[in-house]
Amino acid sequence: MILGIYCAGSLGKEIYDLAVRVNEIEKRWEKIIFVDDVCEEKTFYEAEVHRLSEWQEGSRDIEFVIANVTPRSRKQIYDRLMEQDYQLAQLVDPTAVISPTARIGAGVIVRGWSTILCDAVVEDNVLIQFYVGIGHDIYVGRHSVISSNVAVGGKTRIGEQSYIGLGAAIRDTLVIGDDTIVSMGAVVHQDVGDGVIVVGNPARVVRKNDSGTVFR
């Protein structure tokens, strides 16, 4: 089995390092490569770079994780892989702590020193960065990204394709909508709707999330 890290970029390098650490323990993959349809280089970060078209649709010789930090881009890549019947891999840092009653979907990446507590649900293709605290009974929708040092209180629901910025704090039992951005350092005390950007303490809506662009 080969692990394909989809996107040869800055996050891709970090995910490559994570995959190597996991593979040293679990011996899951014969090879770890990058898959990127725009990178012109044949090697990146000392690993091979391939096009997706090099594999037959639905090949069981390769499984993927998506190394892109923008939720809309994660969804686009995910949809392409699913349309061609490829498999997604879970990639969990050995230092992460995950309750045995938590449910983790396909393609989920959990990075170092993060915690996912009892009865939490993390759906497919979610990226959880360093030092994230996911409390009990939390739901995180597909393609969402939880940045480093985020704390999410118990029984909170985070929708699909949303982005939670560095150091944000979300009170327990809230609902964060789909396609929403919670900005860096925001402190969320009340529900947040779909397709908006919130900032500050207390967090407030500043505009609609029209572009889906996380970094400018």
N, CA and C of each residue as an Amber inpcrd file, in Angstrom:
protein
   648
   0.8380000  -1.1940000   0.0000000   0.0000000   0.0000000   0.0000000
   0.8810000   1.2550000   0.0000000   0.4630000   2.2520000  -0.7700000
   1.1390000   3.5420000  -0.8420000   0.2450000   4.5920000  -0.1950000
   0.8520000   5.5350000   0.5320000   0.1320000   6.6980000   1.0260000
   0.4210000   7.8690000   0.1010000  -0.6470000   8.4510000  -0.4610000
  -0.5110000   9.6360000  -1.2900000  -0.9560000  10.8690000  -0.5200000
  -0.0520000  11.8000000  -0.3280000  -0.3730000  13.0730000   0.3110000
  -0.7530000  14.0420000  -0.7970000  -2.0300000  14.3480000  -0.8650000
  -2.5380000  15.1710000  -1.9650000  -2.2850000  16.6430000  -1.6480000
  -1.4370000  17.2620000  -2.4250000  -0.9740000  18.6610000  -2.3660000
   0.4650000  18.7130000  -1.8640000   1.3550000  19.0830000  -2.7710000
   2.7740000  19.2430000  -2.4560000   3.0200000  20.7070000  -2.1070000
   2.8000000  21.0450000  -0.8510000   2.9720000  22.4180000  -0.3840000
   3.4770000  22.4280000   1.0400000   3.3430000  23.5710000   1.7050000
   3.8830000  23.7320000   3.0570000   3.2430000  22.7570000   4.0380000
   1.9070000  22.6780000   4.0300000   1.2490000  21.7160000   4.9080000
   1.6190000  20.3000000   4.5000000   1.7680000  20.0570000   3.2110000
   2.1600000  18.7340000   2.7530000   3.4510000  18.2470000   3.3750000
   4.4190000  19.1420000   3.5200000   5.6840000  18.7630000   4.1630000
   5.4610000  18.3370000   5.6070000   4.6210000  19.0800000   6.3190000
   4.3470000  18.7390000   7.7040000   3.6150000  17.3980000   7.8050000
   2.6680000  17.1780000   6.9000000   1.9270000  15.9180000   6.9180000
   2.8460000  14.7560000   6.5320000   3.7810000  14.9960000   5.6370000
   4.7660000  13.9650000   5.2880000   5.5460000  13.5360000   6.5270000
   6.0290000  14.5140000   7.3060000   6.7650000  14.1820000   8.5300000
   5.9060000  13.3660000   9.4840000   4.6360000  13.7450000   9.6190000
   3.7100000  12.9970000  10.4710000   3.5440000  11.5730000   9.9610000
   3.3500000  11.4270000   8.6570000   3.1580000  10.0980000   8.0820000
   4.3750000   9.2070000   8.3070000   5.5610000   9.7750000   8.2050000
   6.7770000   9.0020000   8.4490000   6.8170000   8.5200000   9.8950000
   6.4760000   9.3960000  10.8440000   6.4640000   8.9860000  12.2540000
   5.4590000   7.8650000  12.4910000   4.2730000   8.0130000  11.9260000
   3.2530000   6.9740000  12.0920000   3.7140000   5.6670000  11.4760000
   4.3340000   5.7610000  10.3110000   4.7410000   4.5400000   9.6070000
   5.8750000   3.8130000  10.3120000   6.7150000   4.5500000  11.0230000
   7.7800000   3.9040000  11.7840000   7.2010000   2.9970000  12.8680000
   6.0220000   3.3630000  13.3820000   5.3760000   2.5770000  14.4330000
   4.4720000   1.5010000  13.8550000   3.6590000   1.8680000  12.8660000
   2.5900000   0.9880000  12.3970000   2.9350000   0.1920000  11.1440000
   3.9700000   0.6020000  10.4080000   4.3850000  -0.1140000   9.1940000
   3.2290000  -0.2940000   8.2160000   2.4850000   0.7720000   7.9570000
   1.2720000   0.6800000   7.1330000   1.5420000   0.8140000   5.6410000
   2.5870000   1.5490000   5.2470000   2.7830000   1.8730000   3.8340000
   4.1780000   1.4700000   3.3720000   4.2300000   0.9690000   2.1680000
   5.5230000   0.6470000   1.5600000   6.2380000   1.9170000   1.1000000
   5.4520000   2.9300000   0.7650000   6.0220000   4.1720000   0.2540000
   5.0650000   5.3170000   0.5750000   5.6260000   6.5080000   0.8130000
   4.8400000   7.7260000   1.0290000   5.2330000   8.7140000  -0.0610000
   4.2470000   9.1980000  -0.8080000   4.5140000  10.0790000  -1.9430000
   3.5930000  11.2950000  -1.8730000   3.8660000  12.2600000  -2.7330000
   2.9500000  13.3750000  -2.9560000   2.1840000  13.1450000  -4.2560000
   0.9390000  13.5780000  -4.2640000   0.1250000  13.5840000  -5.4770000
  -0.3080000  15.0300000  -5.6960000   0.0240000  15.5760000  -6.8510000
  -0.2570000  16.9860000  -7.1280000  -0.3350000  17.1600000  -8.6370000
  -1.4170000  17.7440000  -9.1130000  -1.6270000  17.8750000 -10.5510000
  -1.1440000  19.1990000 -11.1210000  -0.5490000  20.0570000 -10.2850000
  -0.0030000  21.3200000 -10.7960000   1.4910000  21.4680000 -10.5240000
   2.0320000  20.7210000  -9.5800000   3.4630000  20.7800000  -9.2840000
   4.2560000  20.2240000 -10.4630000   5.2170000  20.9920000 -10.9510000
   6.0130000  20.5680000 -12.1060000   7.2060000  19.7060000 -11.7060000
   7.5630000  19.7310000 -10.4380000   8.7330000  18.9900000  -9.9850000
   8.3950000  17.4970000  -9.8440000   9.4140000  16.6730000 -10.0440000
   9.2470000  15.2280000  -9.8960000   9.4990000  14.7680000  -8.4630000
  10.1910000  15.6010000  -7.6970000  10.3880000  15.3250000  -6.2820000
  10.0830000  16.5950000  -5.4930000   9.5860000  16.3940000  -4.2890000
   9.2850000  17.5000000  -3.3820000   9.5520000  17.0120000  -1.9790000
  10.3280000  17.7620000  -1.2300000  10.6650000  17.3850000   0.1470000
  11.2370000  15.9680000   0.1790000  12.0600000  15.6740000  -0.8250000
  12.7590000  14.3980000  -0.9710000  11.8200000  13.2040000  -1.1960000
  10.5890000  13.4910000  -1.5970000   9.6460000  12.4170000  -1.9110000
   9.1850000  12.5540000  -3.3620000   8.7340000  11.4550000  -3.9430000
   8.2460000  11.4720000  -5.3190000   6.9520000  12.2810000  -5.4270000
   6.7860000  12.9420000  -6.5650000   5.5400000  13.6380000  -6.8800000
   4.9090000  12.9680000  -8.0950000   3.6300000  12.6200000  -7.9920000
   2.9100000  11.9430000  -9.0630000   1.6240000  12.6920000  -9.3890000
   1.0840000  12.4220000 -10.5580000  -0.2390000  12.8940000 -10.9410000
  -1.2840000  11.8480000 -10.5380000  -2.4780000  12.3160000 -10.2260000
  -3.5340000  11.3710000  -9.8730000  -3.8210000  10.4230000 -11.0300000
  -3.6920000  10.9120000 -12.2520000  -4.0000000  10.1020000 -13.4320000
  -3.0730000   8.9040000 -13.5980000  -1.9940000   8.8380000 -12.8270000
  -1.0770000   7.6960000 -12.9200000  -1.6700000   6.4280000 -12.3110000
  -2.7750000   6.5670000 -11.5590000  -3.4270000   5.3920000 -10.9840000
  -4.7650000   5.1560000 -11.6560000  -5.0860000   3.9080000 -11.8150000
  -6.4000000   3.5420000 -12.3290000  -7.4560000   3.9600000 -11.3210000
  -8.5910000   4.4500000 -11.8010000  -9.6680000   4.8530000 -10.9040000
 -10.0400000   3.7060000  -9.9780000 -10.1720000   4.0510000  -8.6910000
 -10.5430000   3.0490000  -7.7010000  -9.4160000   2.1220000  -7.2940000
  -8.1760000   2.4550000  -7.6540000  -7.0480000   1.5970000  -7.3170000
  -6.9790000   1.3530000  -5.8140000  -6.7400000   0.1130000  -5.4300000
  -6.5650000  -0.2370000  -4.0300000  -5.0920000  -0.3450000  -3.6530000
  -4.2210000   0.1510000  -4.5250000  -2.7890000   0.1750000  -4.2300000
  -2.3720000   1.4590000  -3.5320000  -3.2880000   2.4350000  -3.4340000
  -2.9520000   3.7300000  -2.8590000  -4.1370000   4.2370000  -2.0460000
  -3.8450000   4.9390000  -0.9350000  -4.8560000   5.6500000  -0.1620000
  -4.3370000   7.0590000   0.1110000  -5.2530000   7.9830000   0.3910000
  -4.9130000   9.3980000   0.3860000  -5.2440000  10.0880000   1.7010000
  -4.4510000  11.1310000   1.9910000  -4.8570000  12.1910000   2.9030000
  -4.6800000  13.5030000   2.1430000  -5.4610000  14.5050000   2.5280000
  -5.4780000  15.7790000   1.8080000  -4.7550000  16.8300000   2.6390000
  -3.6920000  17.3890000   2.0770000  -2.8470000  18.3510000   2.7930000
  -3.1340000  19.7660000   2.3060000  -4.3610000  20.1980000   2.5350000
  -4.7560000  21.5530000   2.1660000  -5.5290000  22.1310000   3.3460000
  -5.2340000  23.3880000   3.6930000  -5.7860000  23.9710000   4.9200000
  -7.0570000  24.7810000   4.6770000  -7.4980000  24.9000000   3.4270000
  -8.7040000  25.6590000   3.1110000  -9.8790000  24.6960000   2.9630000
 -10.9220000  24.8410000   3.7650000 -12.0150000  23.8560000   3.7190000
 -12.6400000  23.6590000   2.3450000 -12.8630000  24.7270000   1.5940000
 -13.4730000  24.5430000   0.2720000 -12.5690000  23.7380000  -0.6460000
 -11.2590000  23.9720000  -0.5550000 -10.3230000  23.1920000  -1.3660000
 -10.2950000  21.7410000  -0.9190000 -10.3530000  21.5130000   0.3830000
 -10.4050000  20.1420000   0.8860000 -11.6100000  19.4110000   0.3170000
 -12.7530000  20.0900000   0.2830000 -13.9650000  19.4650000  -0.2550000
 -13.8150000  19.1570000  -1.7470000 -13.2520000  20.0830000  -2.5040000
 -13.1020000  19.8710000  -3.9430000 -12.2320000  18.6510000  -4.2230000
 -11.1200000  18.5340000  -3.4950000 -10.2270000  17.3960000  -3.7000000
 -10.9090000  16.1050000  -3.2560000 -11.5650000  16.1570000  -2.1080000
 -12.3010000  14.9970000  -1.6020000 -13.3310000  14.5150000  -2.6200000
 -14.1070000  15.4460000  -3.1700000 -15.1330000  15.0620000  -4.1500000
 -14.5040000  14.3860000  -5.3650000 -13.3770000  14.9080000  -5.8020000
 -12.7030000  14.2920000  -6.9530000 -12.2600000  12.8670000  -6.6230000
 -11.6870000  12.6660000  -5.4500000 -11.2380000  11.3290000  -5.0610000
 -12.4120000  10.3630000  -4.9120000 -13.5070000  10.8440000  -4.3390000
 -14.6690000   9.9820000  -4.1450000 -15.3300000   9.6350000  -5.4730000
 -15.3800000  10.5820000  -6.3950000 -15.9500000  10.3160000  -7.7150000
 -15.1920000   9.2080000  -8.4390000 -13.8810000   9.0970000  -8.1440000
 -13.0560000   8.0730000  -8.7840000 -12.8330000   6.8610000  -7.8740000
 -13.5710000   6.8080000  -6.7690000 -13.6320000   5.6130000  -5.9130000
 -12.2900000   5.2760000  -5.2700000 -11.5250000   6.3060000  -4.8920000
 -10.2940000   6.0660000  -4.1520000 -10.5830000   5.9470000  -2.6600000
  -9.5960000   5.4160000  -1.9240000  -9.6960000   5.2670000  -0.4810000
  -8.9910000   6.4250000   0.2280000  -9.5150000   6.7830000   1.4070000
  -8.8670000   7.7650000   2.2660000  -8.2910000   7.0650000   3.4920000
  -7.1590000   7.5780000   3.9620000  -6.5030000   7.0410000   5.1530000
  -6.7330000   7.9700000   6.3400000  -6.8010000   7.4200000   7.5320000
  -6.7030000   8.2170000   8.7510000  -5.2250000   8.3920000   9.0970000
  -4.8910000   9.5660000   9.6460000  -3.5120000   9.8320000  10.0290000
  -3.5420000  10.5330000  11.3890000  -3.1780000   9.8060000  12.4440000
  -3.2800000  10.2980000  13.8160000  -1.9010000  10.2860000  14.4520000
  -1.4660000  11.4460000  14.9450000  -0.1640000  11.5410000  15.6030000
  -0.1280000  10.6350000  16.8360000   0.9940000   9.9660000  17.0780000
   1.0790000   9.0790000  18.2430000   0.8660000   9.7890000  19.5810000
   1.0570000  11.1010000  19.6340000   0.8660000  11.8260000  20.8950000
  -0.5860000  12.2420000  21.1260000  -1.4490000  12.1220000  20.1250000
  -2.8500000  12.5090000  20.2810000  -3.5650000  11.5140000  21.1980000
  -4.5600000  12.0140000  21.9280000  -5.3460000  11.1780000  22.8300000
  -6.7880000  11.1700000  22.3270000  -7.2710000   9.9990000  21.9550000
  -8.6160000   9.8650000  21.3960000  -9.3860000   8.8350000  22.2040000
 -10.5430000   9.2340000  22.6920000 -11.3780000   8.3190000  23.4620000
 -11.7870000   7.1170000  22.6100000 -11.8800000   5.9370000  23.2170000
 -12.3520000   4.7680000  22.4590000 -13.8040000   4.8930000  22.0230000
 -14.5580000   5.8170000  22.6100000 -15.9420000   6.0020000  22.1870000
 -16.1010000   7.1090000  21.1490000 -15.0180000   7.7910000  20.8140000
 -15.0720000   8.7960000  19.7490000 -15.1130000   8.0930000  18.3970000
 -15.7500000   8.7420000  17.4150000 -15.8120000   8.1740000  16.0640000
 -15.0980000   9.1040000  15.1040000 -14.1000000   8.5660000  14.4010000
 -13.2310000   9.3510000  13.5190000 -13.4320000   8.8630000  12.0970000
 -13.7430000   9.7670000  11.1710000 -14.0480000   9.3960000   9.8050000
 -12.8290000   9.1680000   8.9360000 -13.0850000   8.7930000   7.6880000
 -12.0190000   8.5510000   6.7120000 -11.3490000   9.8580000   6.3290000
 -10.0310000   9.7970000   6.1490000  -9.2930000  10.9690000   5.7110000
  -9.0000000  11.9790000   6.7960000  -9.3920000  11.7010000   8.0420000
  -9.1530000  12.6330000   9.1420000  -7.6700000  12.6480000   9.4970000
  -7.1380000  13.8520000   9.7240000  -5.7710000  14.0390000  10.1980000
  -5.8490000  14.6730000  11.5830000  -5.2120000  14.0320000  12.5620000
  -5.1440000  14.5650000  13.9250000  -3.6690000  14.7430000  14.2750000
  -3.2880000  15.9790000  14.5470000  -1.8680000  16.2660000  14.7730000
  -1.5270000  16.2480000  16.2600000  -0.2780000  16.5250000  16.5720000
   0.2780000  16.2540000  17.8820000  -0.4120000  16.9080000  19.0600000
  -0.5390000  16.1210000  20.1330000  -1.0020000  16.5920000  21.4440000
  -2.4420000  17.1080000  21.4290000  -3.2070000  16.7020000  20.4520000
  -4.6280000  17.0370000  20.4500000  -5.4140000  15.9580000  21.1830000
  -6.6070000  16.3360000  21.6620000  -7.4300000  15.4480000  22.4630000
  -8.8550000  15.4320000  21.9180000  -9.4000000  14.2520000  21.7180000
 -10.7880000  14.0870000  21.2870000 -11.4690000  13.2100000  22.3250000
 -12.4420000  13.7730000  23.0290000 -13.0020000  13.1080000  24.1940000
 -14.2010000  12.2270000  23.8390000 -14.8180000  11.6830000  24.8720000
 -15.8150000  10.6350000  24.7360000 -17.0150000  11.0550000  23.8840000
 -17.4230000  10.1360000  23.0200000 -18.6180000  10.2610000  22.1810000
 -18.5730000  11.4330000  21.2050000 -17.3890000  11.9740000  20.9760000
 -17.2370000  12.9750000  19.9150000 -17.3080000  12.2850000  18.5560000
 -17.7600000  13.0250000  17.5440000 -17.8220000  12.5310000  16.1760000
 -17.0680000  13.5160000  15.2840000 -16.0600000  13.0170000  14.5930000
 -15.2930000  13.8200000  13.6420000 -15.4930000  13.1800000  12.2740000
 -16.1960000  13.8720000  11.4120000 -16.5670000  13.2930000  10.1210000
 -15.3890000  13.3020000   9.1390000 -15.6250000  12.7460000   7.9460000
 -14.5750000  12.5570000   6.9420000 -13.8400000  13.8620000   6.5940000
 -12.5310000  13.6910000   6.3750000 -11.7030000  14.7270000   5.7610000
 -11.5630000  15.9780000   6.6260000 -11.6340000  15.8170000   7.9370000
 -11.3940000  16.9260000   8.8680000  -9.9050000  16.9790000   9.1960000
  -9.3720000  18.2020000   9.3050000  -7.9870000  18.4310000   9.7220000
  -7.9990000  19.0580000  11.1090000  -7.3710000  18.3730000  12.0710000
  -7.2430000  18.8830000  13.4350000  -5.7660000  19.1300000  13.7000000
  -5.4260000  20.3670000  13.9670000  -4.0340000  20.7520000  14.1380000
  -3.5430000  20.4880000  15.5640000  -2.4090000  21.0910000  15.9430000
  -1.7600000  20.8180000  17.2180000  -2.5340000  21.3850000  18.4170000
  -2.4760000  20.6720000  19.5340000  -2.9910000  21.1490000  20.8330000
  -4.4540000  21.5830000  20.7570000  -5.2640000  20.8410000  20.0660000
  -6.6980000  21.1190000  19.9760000  -7.4300000  20.2870000  21.0340000
  -8.3630000  20.9210000  21.7220000  -9.1870000  20.2030000  22.6850000
 -10.6130000  20.0640000  22.1800000 -10.9900000  18.8450000  21.7970000
 -12.3470000  18.5490000  21.3460000 -13.0660000  17.8630000  22.5100000
 -14.0410000  18.5440000  23.1040000 -14.7060000  18.0250000  24.2920000
 -15.6690000  16.8840000  23.9990000 -16.3480000  16.4400000  25.0350000
 -17.2690000  15.3150000  24.9250000 -18.4790000  15.6670000  24.0490000
 -18.9620000  14.6860000  23.3160000 -20.2080000  14.7830000  22.5460000
 -20.1920000  15.8890000  21.4870000 -19.0280000  16.2430000  21.0180000
 -18.9020000  17.2700000  19.9710000 -19.0440000  16.6120000  18.6020000
 -19.6060000  17.3550000  17.6780000 -19.7330000  16.9080000  16.2920000
 -18.9770000  17.9050000  15.4060000 -18.0970000  17.3800000  14.5490000
 -17.3650000  18.2090000  13.5840000 -17.6920000  17.6910000  12.1930000
 -18.2730000  18.5450000  11.3420000 -18.7020000  18.1490000  10.0170000
 -17.5590000  17.9980000   9.0300000 -17.8400000  17.3330000   7.9390000
 -16.8410000  17.0170000   6.9120000 -16.1190000  18.2610000   6.4000000
 -14.8270000  18.0800000   6.1020000 -13.9690000  19.0540000   5.4240000
 -13.5950000  20.2490000   6.3010000 -13.9970000  20.2560000   7.5530000
 -13.6720000  21.3880000   8.4230000 -12.2230000  21.3140000   8.8910000
 -11.7050000  22.4770000   9.3150000 -10.3280000  22.5980000   9.7870000
 -10.3520000  23.2640000  11.1620000  -9.7310000  22.6100000  12.1430000
  -9.6220000  23.1470000  13.4970000  -8.1460000  23.4810000  13.7300000
  -7.8380000  24.7600000  13.8560000  -6.4430000  25.2050000  13.9550000
  -5.8620000  24.9360000  15.3400000  -4.5570000  25.1500000  15.4600000
  -3.8500000  24.8660000  16.7050000  -4.3720000  25.7080000  17.8680000
  -4.3110000  25.1090000  19.0610000  -4.6560000  25.7750000  20.3230000
  -6.1100000  26.2110000  20.3950000  -6.9760000  25.5050000  19.7140000
  -8.4220000  25.7650000  19.7900000  -9.0300000  24.8880000  20.8810000
  -9.9570000  25.4690000  21.6410000 -10.7120000  24.7170000  22.6450000
 -12.1920000  24.7630000  22.2810000 -12.8060000  23.5990000  22.1810000
 -14.2250000  23.5020000  21.8230000 -14.9630000  22.8180000  22.9700000
 -15.9270000  23.5160000  23.5470000 -16.6680000  22.9840000  24.6780000
 -17.6050000  21.8550000  24.3000000 -17.9590000  21.0300000  25.2850000
 -18.7620000  19.8400000  25.0750000 -20.1080000  20.1150000  24.4210000
 -20.5730000  19.1310000  23.6530000 -21.8640000  19.1310000  22.9610000
 -22.0080000  20.2540000  21.9300000 -20.9050000  20.8080000  21.4980000
 -20.9310000  21.7960000  20.4160000 -21.0130000  21.0740000  19.0720000
 -21.6500000  21.7040000  18.1130000 -21.7500000  21.1760000  16.7540000
 -21.0880000  22.1590000  15.7930000 -20.0790000  21.6900000  15.0780000
 -19.3980000  22.4840000  14.0500000 -19.8080000  21.9250000  12.6990000
 -20.3060000  22.7810000  11.8270000 -20.8420000  22.3320000  10.5530000
 -19.7810000  21.8970000   9.5610000 -20.2160000  21.5870000   8.3640000
 -19.3100000  21.1650000   7.2920000 -18.5530000  22.3540000   6.7220000
 -17.3110000  22.0730000   6.3190000 -16.5210000  23.0000000   5.5110000
 -16.2960000  24.3320000   6.2370000 -16.1430000  24.2680000   7.5640000
 -15.8850000  25.4670000   8.3500000 -14.4440000  25.4900000   8.8350000
 -13.9800000  26.6790000   9.1900000 -12.5960000  26.8850000   9.6020000
 -12.5820000  27.5890000  10.9510000 -11.9000000  26.9820000  11.9210000
 -11.7550000  27.5640000  13.2570000 -10.2960000  28.0100000  13.4050000
 -10.0680000  29.3100000  13.5720000  -8.7270000  29.8690000  13.5420000
  -7.9250000  29.6380000  14.8140000  -6.6400000  29.9420000  14.7230000
  -5.6940000  29.7420000  15.8200000  -6.2110000  30.3230000  17.1360000
  -6.1730000  29.5150000  18.1910000  -6.4520000  30.0070000  19.5190000
  -7.8910000  30.3880000  19.8010000  -8.8130000  30.0570000  18.9260000
 -10.2220000  30.3850000  19.1710000 -10.7680000  29.5080000  20.3050000
 -11.7810000  30.0440000  20.9920000 -12.4490000  29.2980000  22.0620000
 -13.9540000  29.3230000  21.8110000 -14.5710000  28.1600000  21.8950000
 -16.0010000  28.0360000  21.6070000 -16.6950000  27.4510000  22.8370000
 -17.6560000  28.1790000  23.3490000 -18.3910000  27.7410000  24.5360000
 -19.1440000  26.4410000  24.2650000 -19.4320000  25.7080000  25.3030000
 -20.1380000  24.4380000  25.1490000 -21.5650000  24.6400000  24.6480000
 -22.0780000  23.6000000  24.0070000 -23.4690000  23.4410000  23.5270000
 -23.8520000  24.3930000  22.4020000 -22.8920000  24.9990000  21.7320000
 -23.2050000  25.9330000  20.6500000 -23.2820000  25.2060000  19.3070000
 -23.7770000  25.9400000  18.3000000 -23.8090000  25.4630000  16.9210000
 -23.0420000  26.4570000  16.0590000 -22.0320000  25.9540000  15.3480000
 -21.2840000  26.7420000  14.3660000 -21.7220000  26.2330000  12.9920000
 -22.1640000  27.1330000  12.1310000 -22.7680000  26.7340000  10.8740000
 -21.7980000  26.1810000   9.8480000 -22.3420000  25.8270000   8.6830000
 -21.5420000  25.3550000   7.5520000 -20.8340000  26.5290000   6.8760000
 -19.6450000  26.2340000   6.3090000 -18.9300000  27.1990000   5.4560000
 -18.6830000  28.5200000   6.1860000 -18.3510000  28.4170000   7.4620000
 -18.1510000  29.5860000   8.3110000 -16.6940000  29.6590000   8.7590000
 -16.1930000  30.8710000   8.9720000 -14.8410000  31.0930000   9.4800000
 -14.9350000  31.7520000  10.8480000 -14.3630000  31.0900000  11.8560000
 -14.1680000  31.6920000  13.1760000 -12.7230000  32.1500000  13.2260000
 -12.5100000  33.4460000  13.3000000 -11.1710000  33.9990000  13.1300000
 -10.2540000  33.7110000  14.3180000  -8.9760000  33.9030000  14.0930000
  -7.9420000  33.6670000  15.0970000  -8.2640000  34.4050000  16.3930000
  -8.2190000  33.6800000  17.4990000  -8.4110000  34.2820000  18.8060000
  -9.8410000  34.6340000  19.1640000 -10.7980000  34.3390000  18.3140000
 -12.1920000  34.6780000  18.6020000 -12.6930000  33.8640000  19.7930000
 -13.5750000  34.4840000  20.5740000 -14.2050000  33.8100000  21.7070000
 -15.7040000  33.7860000  21.4320000 -16.2320000  32.5830000  21.2080000
 -17.5960000  32.4280000  20.7180000 -18.5090000  32.0780000  21.8940000
 -19.4930000  32.9490000  22.1450000 -20.4160000  32.7730000  23.2640000
 -21.8270000  32.3870000  22.8120000 -22.0970000  32.4890000  21.4970000
 -23.4400000  32.1770000  21.0210000 -23.3540000  31.5140000  19.6480000
 -24.4550000  30.9260000  19.2080000 -24.4780000  30.2260000  17.9290000
 -24.0300000  31.1280000  16.7900000 -23.4230000  30.5170000  15.7720000
 -22.9680000  31.2260000  14.5720000 -23.6370000  30.5760000  13.3710000
 -24.1970000  31.3710000  12.4750000 -24.9100000  30.8470000  11.3240000
 -24.0040000  30.3540000  10.2130000 -24.6200000  29.9790000   9.0890000
 -23.8970000  29.4800000   7.9220000 -23.2650000  30.6310000   7.1420000
 -22.0930000  30.3470000   6.5530000 -21.5200000  31.2150000   5.5380000
 -21.1340000  32.6000000   5.9860000 -20.6270000  32.7240000   7.2320000
 -20.2220000  34.0390000   7.7340000 -18.8120000  33.9650000   8.3050000
 -18.2430000  35.1340000   8.5770000 -16.9520000  35.2660000   9.2480000
 -17.1860000  36.0010000  10.5550000 -16.6860000  35.4220000  11.6710000
 -16.8210000  36.0760000  12.9690000 -15.4380000  36.3700000  13.5450000
 -15.3300000  37.4910000  14.2620000 -14.0690000  37.9010000  14.8850000
 -14.3620000  38.4470000  16.2760000 -13.3120000  38.4790000  17.1150000
 -13.3680000  39.2250000  18.3600000 -13.8330000  38.4610000  19.5730000
 -13.9240000  39.1990000  20.7000000 -14.3850000  38.6870000  21.9880000
 -15.2950000  39.7260000  22.6340000 -16.5990000  39.4420000  22.6410000
 -17.2580000  38.2470000  22.1090000 -17.2780000  38.2600000  20.5810000
 -17.2770000  37.0810000  19.9860000 -17.2500000  36.9820000  18.5290000
 -18.5050000  37.5960000  17.9220000 -18.3260000  38.3060000  16.8180000
 -19.4360000  38.9550000  16.1100000 -19.2330000  38.7720000  14.6160000
 -20.3240000  38.7600000  13.8900000 -20.2680000  38.6060000  12.4360000
 -19.7870000  39.9120000  11.8160000 -18.7700000  39.8090000  10.9350000
 -18.2740000  41.0040000  10.2520000 -18.6430000  41.0220000   8.7730000
 -18.8150000  39.8510000   8.1750000 -19.2310000  39.8060000   6.7660000
 -19.5430000  38.3700000   6.3790000 -20.0620000  38.2070000   5.1750000
 -20.3170000  36.8720000   4.6370000 -19.0160000  36.2480000   4.1470000
 -18.9820000  34.9610000   4.1790000 -17.8160000  34.2090000   3.6980000
 -17.9940000  33.9210000   2.2120000 -17.9390000  34.9650000   1.4040000
 -18.2090000  34.7980000  -0.0240000 -17.1070000  34.0330000  -0.7600000
 -15.8470000  34.3380000  -0.4490000 -14.7550000  33.7590000  -1.2200000
 -14.2970000  32.4230000  -0.6750000 -14.5280000  32.1640000   0.6250000
 -14.0080000  30.9580000   1.2410000 -12.5150000  30.9960000   1.4700000
 -11.8740000  32.1390000   1.2300000 -10.4320000  32.2840000   1.3800000
 -10.0750000  32.4540000   2.8490000  -9.2070000  31.5850000   3.3350000
  -8.7910000  31.6580000   4.7400000  -7.6100000  32.5860000   4.8980000
  -6.6230000  32.4600000   4.0200000  -5.4020000  33.2770000   4.0810000
  -5.3610000  34.1940000   2.8670000  -5.0440000  35.4560000   3.0810000
  -4.9900000  36.4230000   1.9760000  -3.5550000  36.8080000   1.6840000
